[in-house]
Amino acid sequence: MTAKKQVFSRALKRVNARLGALLAEERRARHLAALRATLERLRGQAAHHPEAGRTPRRGPSSLPSRAPRPTIHGARIGSVSQDGRVAQARRDARA
C-alpha cells in the first residue's frame, strides 16, 4: 500500500512541477509583453526636461553671485606657499 502512495506522490510532484513551469512561462510572457508596450509608449513621448531658470531661496548656489571675481596679480600666485617655505626654513635654522 505504501508503494502505491509513493508512486502517486511522485507523479503528483512531477505534475505540479510541470504545471508550475508552464504557469511561470506564461507569466513571464505577459510581463515581457507589458514591458515592451510600456517601452514603446515611452519612446513615443517627447522628453520632458524643463529649464531650471532662476530659483531664489533655494540655497547658496541657486543664484549666480553678483560680486566680481578678484583679480590676482601674477607675481602673487604661489607667494603664500613660498612664505610658508621661508618661515619653515627660518625655524629650522634656529634649531
C-alpha positions as CSV (number, residue, x, y, z in Angstrom):
1,M,0.0,0.0,0.0
2,T,2.8,2.5,0.8
3,A,4.4,1.8,-2.6
4,K,1.3,2.9,-4.3
5,K,1.2,6.1,-2.2
6,Q,4.8,6.8,-3.1
7,V,4.3,6.3,-6.8
8,F,1.2,8.5,-6.7
9,S,3.1,11.1,-4.6
10,R,6.0,11.2,-7.1
11,A,3.6,11.5,-10.0
12,L,1.8,14.4,-8.3
13,K,5.1,16.2,-7.7
14,R,6.0,15.9,-11.4
15,V,2.6,17.2,-12.5
16,N,2.8,20.1,-10.1
17,A,6.3,21.0,-11.1
18,R,5.4,20.9,-14.8
19,L,2.2,23.0,-14.2
20,G,4.3,25.5,-12.2
21,A,6.8,25.8,-15.1
22,L,4.0,26.3,-17.6
23,L,2.4,29.0,-15.4
24,A,5.7,30.7,-14.8
25,E,6.4,30.8,-18.6
26,E,3.0,32.3,-19.3
27,R,3.5,34.9,-16.5
28,R,7.0,35.8,-17.9
29,A,5.4,36.2,-21.4
30,R,2.7,38.5,-20.0
31,H,5.2,40.6,-18.1
32,L,7.5,40.9,-21.1
33,A,4.6,42.0,-23.3
34,A,3.7,44.6,-20.8
35,L,7.2,45.9,-20.5
36,R,7.6,46.1,-24.3
37,A,4.3,48.0,-24.5
38,T,5.4,50.4,-21.8
39,L,8.8,50.9,-23.6
40,E,7.1,51.7,-26.9
41,R,4.7,54.1,-25.2
42,L,7.6,55.9,-23.5
43,R,9.6,56.0,-26.7
44,G,6.7,57.8,-28.4
45,Q,6.7,60.6,-25.8
46,A,8.9,63.7,-26.1
47,A,11.5,64.1,-23.4
48,H,10.4,66.5,-20.7
49,H,13.4,68.4,-19.4
50,P,12.3,71.8,-18.3
51,E,14.8,74.6,-17.9
52,A,15.7,75.3,-14.2
53,G,15.9,79.1,-14.6
54,R,16.5,81.4,-11.7
55,T,15.5,79.8,-8.4
56,P,15.6,82.1,-5.4
57,R,15.7,81.0,-1.8
58,R,17.0,77.5,-2.6
59,G,20.4,77.6,-1.0
60,P,23.7,79.3,-1.6
61,S,24.3,78.2,-5.2
62,S,20.9,78.8,-6.6
63,L,21.6,82.3,-7.9
64,P,24.8,83.5,-9.5
65,S,26.9,85.8,-7.4
66,R,26.9,89.4,-8.3
67,A,30.3,90.1,-6.7
68,P,33.1,90.4,-9.2
69,R,35.9,87.9,-9.0
70,P,39.0,89.3,-7.5
71,T,41.9,89.7,-9.9
72,I,45.2,88.3,-8.6
73,H,48.4,89.7,-9.9
74,G,50.7,87.0,-11.4
75,A,53.5,87.8,-9.0
76,R,51.3,86.9,-6.0
77,I,50.5,83.4,-7.3
78,G,52.4,81.0,-5.2
79,S,53.6,83.6,-2.7
80,V,51.6,82.1,0.2
81,S,53.2,78.7,-0.2
82,Q,56.6,80.4,-0.7
83,D,56.1,82.4,2.5
84,G,55.4,79.1,4.3
85,R,58.7,77.6,3.0
86,V,60.6,80.7,4.1
87,A,59.1,80.6,7.6
88,Q,59.9,76.9,7.9
89,A,63.5,77.5,6.8
90,R,63.8,80.2,9.5
91,R,62.5,77.8,12.2
92,D,64.9,75.1,11.0
93,A,67.8,77.5,11.1
94,R,67.1,78.4,14.7
95,A,67.1,74.8,15.9
